Each structure stands twice: as C-alpha cells, then as structure tokens.
Amino acid sequence: MNPDQPLRAATVQEIQLELVRRTRFNDFDGEQVCALLDQYHGHWQAVLLDHPGVPNYATPRRLLTGGLIKLRDLPDNIWNADTLFVLTHTPAQARELAAVFERDAPGAMPTVHEDMEATEMALGTGGQKYGLLTIWWD
C-alpha cells in the first residue's frame, strides 16, 4: 500500500497487505512477508492473514473456538492472526511459493493444499484450478 494513499482509496487487498505488514510476532515479520509477496507478486492473486477458528466436534456450536480472537484484540491495536492464506493462479505456483517461504521466512510452516475438491469447496467455486497455500507461524 502506498503510504501517501488515503485508506479510503485503498483496495481491499491493499488493506489486507497492510495488516500483514503491521503484524509482528515470534518469527513472523510482516515487513519481510510483504517483501516476499511483492517479489513474487506474479505468483498469487490474493492473500489474507487470518486466524481461523477450530470446530468443537464434541459440542458443535455456530462459533468456532478461537475464531474471534482478532475481534477480542482489536481494542489493543493487534491483528491477532497466525495463518497466511495465499490464492495462486495454479497449484504449481503454490508449490513454488511454499518453497520460497520455507527457505526465506524463518518459522514459516507452509502447506500446499493439493486436494482440488477441498480447495474448491473452501473457495466456494468449481472448475477452477487455483492453487492454495497456507503458511502458519507459531
């Protein structure tokens, strides 16, 4: 995101990247992650830093365990997220980016989601051959 650009003029993706840039915890360095994403911008379509909740299968509920941790920490100006979701043009690009993050981002634990049916269901789409990479930091 251009620092001289008003927030109102930023795209949703630019706002997401700014959240990534501002985030720093353990080995996660948002500035470094943004630099890698910028360097490999041709590989991805969209990125999102999130903290997905975990379903409690023993006592199913509508709210996921830990799913609102970001909401809880907003008053403290913290974007409490630990997983970077990267949508790529192709599965091969997801694998290439995984190798980059494994090599160049300390503490990154990338996972390429190879099950196209599961990826399509998660994205709410069908017939697309996107790649999906998640990168988790402890």
Secondary structure, DSSP 4 states (H G I P E B T S, - for coil): --TTS-GGGS-HHHHHHHHHHH-EETTEEHHHHHHHHHHTGGGEEEEEEE---B--SSS--SSPBTTTHHHHHGGGT-----EEEEEESSHHHHHHHHHHHHHHSTT-EEEE---HHHHHHHHT--S---EEEEEE--
